Amino acid sequence: MSRLWVLVSLLFFHPTVNATPSAQGWRWYNEPKPVEIAPPSQKPQQPTVTVTQSRSPSKPLNATQQMQWFHRYMNEVKTQAVLNPTLDNVLAFMRINHFIDGKTTDFGMMWKQALLADPQLSYTVKHPTQSLAKKTQNAQLNARREAAVHALAEQGYGLFFVYKGKDPLNQQLAASVQSFAHQYGINLLGITLDNTPIKAIEHNKDNRGKIKVDAQPALLLVNPTTGNIKPLAYGFISQEELLGRFLNVATQFTPDF
């Protein structure tokens, strides 16, 4: 309880507190000339995309130019098949689609081979998709989140819940926030913006213009000793999300992927 009353003293005896300046940058409310291509003289079984410039036969097209040529060729064949659906025209378009399917399959298989060649590129190495492995990883992540809450509490941080007591959503969130505070052992002080305390919050004070927030409801991490304020969440938030926010703050928003 001693920390709780220090939180109270910070609110009413510290100079006007504004959550926005210490937000540290995060606010929760807050082409060359066209190349002339000589069309193929015969209809191949599968279209080829390796072509050369008609003006400079010895200079092959680069990959981007080949793809641009292929798209033009494919659109032309497709348009011919739609406007003049003869057997030859439809077959030509079907062969192009067959060619694309083959290339897609080849790319997919090579992608799998590449992941084995360099496993660090594989998402599943750090984020397994199998249910048993995901369960284990989720348990590890939750443990890290809970440890972040305890660590911040040990550093002297508490929670300000800034709300409007007459708002139904604020009232609903209040019970969840108070339950969270009890479960993880962090002090909580409710700050009402409309002079209407919510009974689900055990300790409430009128704002009296002390706290300025970008949106409400707002959850702020407050260290009475240092006067440091860290915005934690704005708007309705689940307990699981709130745990994640503690880990974000504790790790300085270091990405985990």
C-alpha positions in Angstrom: 0.0 0.0 0.0 2.9 2.3 0.5 3.6 2.5 -3.2 -0.1 3.2 -3.8 0.0 6.3 -1.6 3.2 7.4 -3.3 1.2 7.2 -6.6 -1.4 9.4 -5.0 1.1 11.9 -3.8 2.6 12.1 -7.3 -0.7 13.0 -8.7 -1.5 15.8 -6.3 1.8 17.1 -5.2 4.0 16.7 -8.3 3.8 19.5 -10.9 1.2 19.0 -13.6 1.8 15.7 -15.4 1.3 15.3 -19.1 1.4 11.8 -20.5 2.2 13.0 -24.0 5.7 14.4 -23.7 7.1 11.1 -22.3 5.4 9.0 -25.0 8.8 8.8 -26.7 7.4 8.7 -30.2 4.5 6.2 -29.9 0.9 7.4 -29.4 -1.9 4.9 -29.3 -4.8 7.3 -30.3 -3.0 8.6 -30.4 10.7 3.3 -67.8 13.3 3.3 -70.7 12.0 3.4 -74.3 10.0 0.3 -75.2 12.0 -2.5 -76.7 10.8 -3.8 -80.0 10.5 -7.6 -79.8 10.4 -9.9 -82.8 7.4 -12.3 -82.1 8.1 -16.0 -82.4 7.7 -17.4 -85.9 6.0 -20.6 -84.7 3.7 -21.4 -81.9 5.7 -23.4 -79.3 4.3 -26.0 -77.0 5.4 -23.8 -74.1 6.1 -20.1 -74.6 9.7 -19.1 -73.9 10.5 -15.9 -72.0 14.2 -15.9 -73.0 14.2 -13.4 -75.9 16.6 -11.0 -77.5 16.2 -7.4 -78.7 15.5 -7.3 -82.4 17.8 -4.2 -82.8 20.7 -5.8 -81.0 20.4 -9.6 -81.3 23.6 -10.2 -79.4 22.4 -8.4 -76.3 19.9 -10.5 -74.3 17.1 -9.0 -72.3 17.5 -8.7 -68.6 15.0 -10.4 -66.3 12.7 -7.4 -65.9 12.6 -6.9 -69.7 11.9 -10.6 -70.2 9.0 -10.4 -67.8 7.6 -7.2 -69.4 7.8 -8.9 -72.8 6.1 -12.0 -71.5 3.2 -10.0 -70.0 2.7 -8.2 -73.3 2.8 -11.6 -75.2 0.4 -13.2 -72.7 -2.1 -10.4 -72.8 -2.0 -10.4 -76.6 -2.7 -14.2 -76.7 -5.4 -13.9 -74.1 -7.1 -11.1 -76.0 -7.0 -13.0 -79.2 -8.5 -16.1 -77.5 -11.4 -14.0 -76.0 -12.2 -11.9 -79.1 -11.6 -14.8 -81.6 -12.0 -18.1 -79.7 -10.8 -20.5 -82.3 -9.2 -23.8 -81.3 -5.7 -22.6 -82.1 -6.2 -19.3 -80.1 -7.6 -21.1 -77.0 -4.9 -23.7 -77.1 -2.2 -21.0 -77.3 -3.6 -19.4 -74.2 -4.0 -22.7 -72.4 -0.3 -23.5 -73.1 0.7 -20.2 -71.6 -1.2 -21.0 -68.4 0.3 -24.4 -68.3 3.8 -22.8 -68.6 3.0 -20.4 -65.7 1.7 -23.3 -63.5 5.0 -25.1 -64.1 7.1 -22.1 -63.2 5.0 -21.5 -60.1 5.6 -25.1 -59.0 9.3 -24.9 -59.7 9.5 -21.7 -57.6 7.7 -23.2 -54.7 9.9 -26.3 -54.6 13.0 -24.1 -54.9 11.7 -22.0 -52.0 11.5 -25.1 -49.8 15.1 -26.1 -50.8 16.3 -22.5 -50.0 14.8 -22.7 -46.5 16.8 -25.9 -45.9 20.0 -24.2 -47.3 19.5 -21.3 -44.9 17.2 -22.2 -42.0 17.5 -18.7 -40.5 15.1 -17.5 -43.2 12.4 -19.9 -42.0 9.6 -18.4 -39.9 8.8 -21.7 -38.3 12.3 -22.0 -36.7 11.4 -19.3 -34.2 7.6 -19.6 -34.5 6.6 -23.2 -34.7 3.2 -23.9 -36.2 2.5 -27.4 -34.7 0.0 -27.2 -31.9 2.2 -28.8 -29.2 5.2 -26.6 -30.0 3.0 -23.5 -30.2 1.6 -24.4 -26.7 5.1 -24.6 -25.3 6.2 -21.4 -27.0 3.1 -19.5 -25.8 3.8 -20.6 -22.2 7.4 -19.3 -22.5 6.1 -16.0 -23.9 3.5 -15.6 -21.2 6.3 -16.2 -18.6 8.3 -13.4 -20.2 5.3 -11.1 -20.1 4.6 -11.8 -16.5 8.2 -11.3 -15.6 8.1 -7.9 -17.3 5.2 -6.8 -15.1 7.0 -7.9 -11.9 10.2 -6.3 -13.0 8.5 -2.9 -13.6 6.7 -3.2 -10.3 10.0 -3.8 -8.5 11.4 -0.7 -10.2 8.6 1.2 -8.5 6.1 1.5 -11.3 2.4 1.5 -10.7 -0.7 2.0 -12.9 -2.9 5.0 -13.5 -6.2 4.1 -15.0 -7.6 7.3 -16.5 -11.3 7.0 -17.3 -14.8 8.5 -17.5 -16.9 6.9 -14.9 -20.2 7.4 -16.8 -19.0 5.5 -19.9 -20.2 1.9 -20.1 -17.0 0.7 -21.8 -14.8 2.3 -19.2 -16.9 0.6 -16.5 -16.4 -2.7 -18.2 -12.7 -2.3 -18.6 -12.3 -1.1 -15.0 -13.1 -4.5 -13.6 -10.6 -6.2 -15.9 -7.8 -3.7 -15.0 -8.4 -4.1 -11.3 -8.3 -7.9 -11.6 -5.1 -7.6 -13.6 -3.5 -5.5 -10.9 -4.4 -8.0 -8.2 -3.2 -11.0 -10.2 0.2 -9.5 -11.0 0.8 -7.5 -7.9 1.0 -4.0 -9.3 -0.5 -0.9 -7.6 -3.4 0.7 -9.4 -5.0 4.1 -9.0 -8.1 5.2 -10.9 -8.2 8.7 -12.2 -11.7 9.9 -13.0 -12.1 12.6 -15.7 -15.8 13.3 -15.0 -15.8 13.2 -11.2 -17.6 9.8 -11.4 -15.6 7.0 -9.7 -16.0 3.4 -10.8 -16.6 1.2 -7.8 -14.7 -1.7 -9.5 -11.5 0.3 -9.0 -10.5 0.1 -5.3 -8.7 3.4 -5.2 -10.0 6.5 -7.1 -9.1 10.1 -7.3 -10.6 13.1 -9.2 -8.3 14.3 -12.0 -8.6 18.0 -11.3 -6.7 18.8 -14.4 -3.6 17.0 -13.3 -3.4 14.3 -16.0 -3.7 15.1 -19.7 -4.2 12.1 -22.1 -4.7 11.9 -25.8 -7.7 9.5 -25.4 -9.5 7.6 -22.8 -9.7 5.2 -21.2 -5.9 5.3 -20.8 -3.5 3.1 -18.9 -0.2 4.8 -17.8 2.8 3.3 -16.1 3.9 5.8 -13.5 7.1 5.8 -11.4 6.4 8.2 -8.4 10.1 8.3 -7.5 11.4 9.4 -10.8 8.2 11.1 -12.1 8.5 9.0 -15.3 5.3 8.3 -17.1 5.0 5.7 -19.9 1.7 5.4 -21.8 0.8 1.7 -21.9 -2.5 1.5 -23.7 -5.4 3.7 -24.9 -8.9 2.4 -25.4 -10.3 -1.0 -24.5 -7.7 -3.7 -24.1 -7.7 -7.4 -23.0 -5.6 -8.6 -20.1 -3.5 -10.7 -22.6 -2.8 -7.6 -24.7 -2.0 -5.6 -21.6 0.6 -8.2 -20.6 2.1 -7.8 -24.0 2.3 -4.1 -23.6 4.3 -4.5 -20.4 6.8 -6.7 -22.3 7.0 -4.1 -25.1 7.8 -1.3 -22.6 10.3 -3.4 -20.6 12.2 -4.4 -23.7 12.0 -0.9 -25.3 9.8 -2.3 -28.0 12.4 -4.7 -29.3 10.9 -6.8 -32.1 10.6 -10.5 -31.4 10.7 -12.1 -34.9 
